[in-house]
């Protein structure tokens, strides 16, 4: 069992995301959450997959100085893309409306990069989930934004909120990846990483 194998480590989640914290807790992992205070920049030539992997890596590496042999850091980053365009966190209501109108009636991709880091080794991987939204009316978009204020979420939505229940027609891949952490893949990667 993973829980037993992780007993010899001090696990740190390099994130302050309430959703990532919740998912890691629900996996039964004992950890501390520490936000890595980094500027989320990346080389312009990177593909979306390479961007999430890069950002997960620098988030984990930002917390590595001063850690010891027992420390295991988990860094993660999530992006939403449609037609290779990256849809970040909306700055305001107008931008949130614009993003959700782009997603309306079309499939999009949610990519997460995850890095596992100890003093002696490092592993980075990524997961992609395809999500299909129904055609959203402006009143549905306004209701969602006014009620849930999704300004801290890539792609301007949280799948676990109202919009996920009423507007998502189907998904291919990990539901939890869309929440911000691909839990199944993380479990498998951690099992082999700490063996």
Secondary structure, DSSP 8 states (H G I E B T S, - for coil): -HHHHGGGSEEEE----HHHHHHHHHTT---EE----------TT--HHHHHHHHHHHHHHHTTTT--TTEEEEEEEEEEEETTEEE-B-SSHHHHHHHHHHHTTSEEEEEEEEEEE-SS-EEEEEEEEEEEE----HHHHHHHHHHH--TTSBTT--TTSHHHHHHEEEEES-HHHHHT--HHHHHHHHHHH--
